[in-house]
């Protein structure tokens, strides 16, 4: 099955959510709303949504043919394929109500399920409805494919894409082989394609492993520098904050997953020592497992950071559940949550009463808008204050001949006082324990 966006003048999507007993209607509505934003990011328009109660999404391998016939009226398939009616069916009354709504003026040419479908489920539903069927995993993978910019991100997404695609390849000519003496002779085109994909995945993983080693080397080079990582749900405003804090041309778009690559810039106005800001990929509910695994290396920036700027879109009514998603992923990375500053972003979209309620609920958080220069200055100062508490004071005697060491000190440490003597300089400074230990060793080995 080719994993490309349907190319039509207008792609009209029917969204279907399967509500299982352990999921509330509110959770279903939130997830469907987010799915709508995802498909809009792909350029689709949503013509209708449908929620169907089922015991389990695992049982949705085939839909009842009677119900499919009605559902097919939304997709333009007048004669749906006959399927096994012993499987779970759509609720007759709910589906009839959907089909009768005046909002559904056009037929959908794509159906999108708000869950992951197995290859068998996907084939059966596509055959019955006569249109292309997406699941949530495929939608997210396609968005990632469109937005990946660096070689590392492209490799990670392509590996996830191929892992998704491989079990969904279809054997259209499974009977074209000959059988001789209990063994199959030759390979079908289907088998050749699957083998090629497996070989391609192996090649991509080898290249990605090499690039990840280079990324680790760059992170090791920054271990003595003070680093701050922006983390949060997709479209929370991380890139806008990154741009404001670093005065850099970072991509800012009102789209889900506009940023997939880790970007590192220097905090502006510059500080002593220099502080680095990194923008990481955003999170989302039901992130495909392969993408979580692939992007763990990218998210190592968050694990190594001295401070996490935890950015939240406070204007989103579902931001508390989004916080839970981010917490869960960061816990998988064993990130230290004690070094966290919660930023409630986009408060300019809230009323004064809403802001007061947030203050009561999150008294230690900063309420900001990335459009307000005063708020950005406040975040800038809070970063400095937090990191200064992590630094330790120390005094060193530095010979005048140690010009290289002084460059190291001014770039990575905060100089408190300098006293000049005949044989050298006595310098009082503050720095991270790691940077102080390195300076001590440099002085021992050089002089």
Steps between C-alpha positions, in 0.01 A plus 500: 500500500662827399518739793439827324235763540200457277544739212168657416394859468329474838555216744186469711543292813249310710645454851401192699577446868452168677393552860588206723356456854815636666487832310277794595302702250709806587820315414344389171398855414846638585672235292266551204556875514875444493464251214314769309795735546736226388314433176470874440878516528510247215272724296181299550159651577275325751143445378375294795602311811361178642539343844417133533486292817694175485626251755851530358680650202665160454165356392445757228633273226177511298191718521155356451400512134162660571659785686778531245240552230375809680848620589600457138251768399739748654784374286323451169524121497151384403568127537731420789677166499335215684675431830462270801201631695603313814737784585419813702256728321425870497204615706208539257332801663821698554615444142160593356508821703844582359393438142196724548697803621480796259868580559602199293452659158775319313622146484824424680783362289717403799409331827726556801483285814612648831692187594753269341356237267662164436583414137198267485266760644630758256452276196149395599377852569656636179344221295160563656498879469676528166716793614842547647508440875746658741561426864639748749850352477519552127379859529771585753772324300405692185512830686842411636614406150395840367660701779833322551788725395832361624647169391458356850129584516442368148668170588296462818174568320583275206578209730165546674325535164650177363426309822139610463490418130660152501216298659250691285648398166253294304572177325296534182657192337550254783425207271759578234770271640557140421536237767753222448599221742354681800681828435399825336700588191591867458355812657192695413518875442329536839775309679770690313347832603481398864862384497612823338319701765662298779842559341422870464401526867828332600699748288312796645555379856874470439515854363284632783721332761803675351326839506381443856859441609590833344207664682618346827847637434359850453298467821813384686675813379224706662493311829681778685280770353168600648221362282127563517255278310154601384253213533126475461204392293502568129392854406538622860718791384849358560643625170351847553662513843828370354496776242427767762765379748779453245415770245538238227312408184341182629207360302171605660174363359153450644508133407544175685858372488640805321828424681646149491872573526685606811628857459762648734557876528660741749281693743478868405596750631815295573584403857814398682537214485327441170167316523382271219130450417382188316158454339381138491229313310149540638299219654154373417257237626522154347841573348594191295739274687759501222510880503538510878795261476653687207480840663633397839849589380377844395337549839828423677547878490228520762662231713836678500362851558565690821150646477178402325274777379169317505286691248122460514227655284285626787231613254434138400220361714668158490842613618490297824474174306777624271718555806442138597617383155823701524562376855458139387750528214757685711468237772588238240820696440575518875503880485559683829176688568650702786667729245177623343339840447137486388409769245129554442511649152238693296339657807425802282215285365352456849275721709617649829284250688660208316848632575415531870372141500828384343696692762314317774546161333866551398647757744862424404446533124569805285208629296637639175432596143784466251366818336574704814861621525464550876400137542800386296729716716345338808569150366857609412557614858339189652733281293803687634373490859430127486834406345695727733367297794653191338844659478766474772749772603874439478835683493793421271849635444552541126849574358512783248625257238171304516322698231315196371364418843363852544301455180356181646409681820325794336298277265381243753518669841380809683789719613433669835834667569850529350810599703832550326830397662859473384486129419147487369134569557282393789152453360175438685230338292184290496444203272347156482680225696599332174655818359688567826642147503616536140669834575677348799638218284607741226701704752661187643611362164609829345700652785 
